[in-house]
Amino acid sequence: MTVLSRNPADPSDVVLELPSSGAQFTVDAVGSARLAQTGWLRAGAAARSAALTAVAAAVEAASPELAALAVREVGKPLAEARAELARTVAVWRYYAQAPYEPAGAVHETAAGPGLLLTRRRPHGVAGLVTPWNFPFAIPSWKAAPALAAGNAVVLKPAPEATACALRLAELVRGALPEGLFTVVPGGAAEGAALVGTADAVSFTGSTGVGREVVRTATARGVPVQAETGGLNAAIVLPDADIERAAAHLAAAVAGYAGQKCTATSRVIAVGAALDPLREALAEALRAVPVGDPAEEGTVCGPLIGEPARATVADAWRDLPVLAGGAVPDRPGWYAAPTLVEKAPPGHRLLTEEVFGPVAALLPARDLDEAVRLANGTRYGLVASVHTGDLGAALDALDRLDTGMIRINAPTTGVDFHLPFGGAKASGSGPREQGKAALDFYTSSRTYTLTPG
């Protein structure tokens, strides 16, 4: 297999082309990482903290170059690329303090002299399988806690983001001992080999592949977490600030061409909110700047490839279009930010993640019906509620079955120091990010110490 990465804004621009690593190379990389991991753990907290701090400094110094690479390889608008690099630096700095966190606790024995200790220890080699849409942040928020806890890392990035992953690896390896961070370019064969050999597996990607990853890792008896997308709803109540809500929704629908697992794809207008929201949101989406991701003002750049654009265009077919619903006549894989209504039950927009700048507007009689509509999918990543009524907001918090709920804020946006993940088909296993990640990348051991 050949790994081929093209510029989504100019498909004639080949960013990278190289042979895939192969399954055996992946297995060998895990073996080498396992050998390096022992010394890394023994190096102690200060060494690990200093190394991760050095990674943060290296990424920060290279941020302009890395942002430009993300613009070119995955079509991320420049402002978003810069924000992703700032977050990436912050992630490495955050986890650079983690080696100093308590690794366990001391307990009294039930009877007699002695000590009972609990201690968290690394698994060994963390196998990371990552998508293309956050080519620096997602590998970092997986790798940094794994390394901080004393693991080695082998990363299999999406083919479309291979150049970004290889450049990140150069920076990380410059601060770490040999063998601790390895990238294996490739596709399904390399991913399967990694899942089949690593000591812990963290995956972000499609639901179908995620299920197979979970099955394989679980059968092997190794820890696994999988973040597998969303079909996220935004509920807007009549007492909400409609213009502000529309601005939040437009950003969450169209930012980075909707290519975020946290993007809003269903907008549920409650009662009298429907008519003003229909008008305000359609206007806000028509005003979203669409164009070259390298330009400063662009919000909605290209989709990652022609198949992705075809999927998005098919999603609005035969539905009343309130805004967008067109493919711009220009080079690159673009689609206009789109709002549709009257999608019938079972329509793809209401059942599957389309992963593009398109959303369906749905009416609801009251908050009860809105919550039922929001919960009525197999996904459960994030939801937003827009209201000035604290009671209604608290009521929604208790009843929405998503891993994250945001009040008067877009569905998009990640607080990396808090747990991230979804319910139902949106996620499996422990949460990512924050201190929860440190728990995932370690196992608890209980020690009994008694006098000899």
Secondary structure, DSSP 8 states (H G I E B T S, - for coil): -EEEEEETTEEEEEEEEEE---HHHHHHHHHHHHHHHHHHHHT-HHHHHHHHHHHHHHHHHTHHHHHHHHHHHH---HHHHHHHHHHHHHHHHHHHTGGGS--EEEE--SSSS-EEEEEEEE-SEEEEEE-SSSTTHHHHHHHHHHHHTT-EEEEEE-GGGHHHHHHHHHHHHTTS-TTSEEE---SHHHHHHHHTT-SEEEEES-HHHHHHHHHHHHHHT--EEEE----EEEEE-TTS-HHHHHHHHHHHHHGGGG-STT-EEEEEEEGGGHHHHHHHHHHHHHTS-BS-TTSTT-SB---SSHHHHHHHHHHTTTS-EEE-----SSSSS----EEEE---TT-HHHHS---SSEEEEEEESSHHHHHHHHH-SSEESEEEEE-S-HHHHHHHHHH--SSEEEESS-S----TTS-B--EETTEESS-BSHHHHHHHTEEEEEEEE---
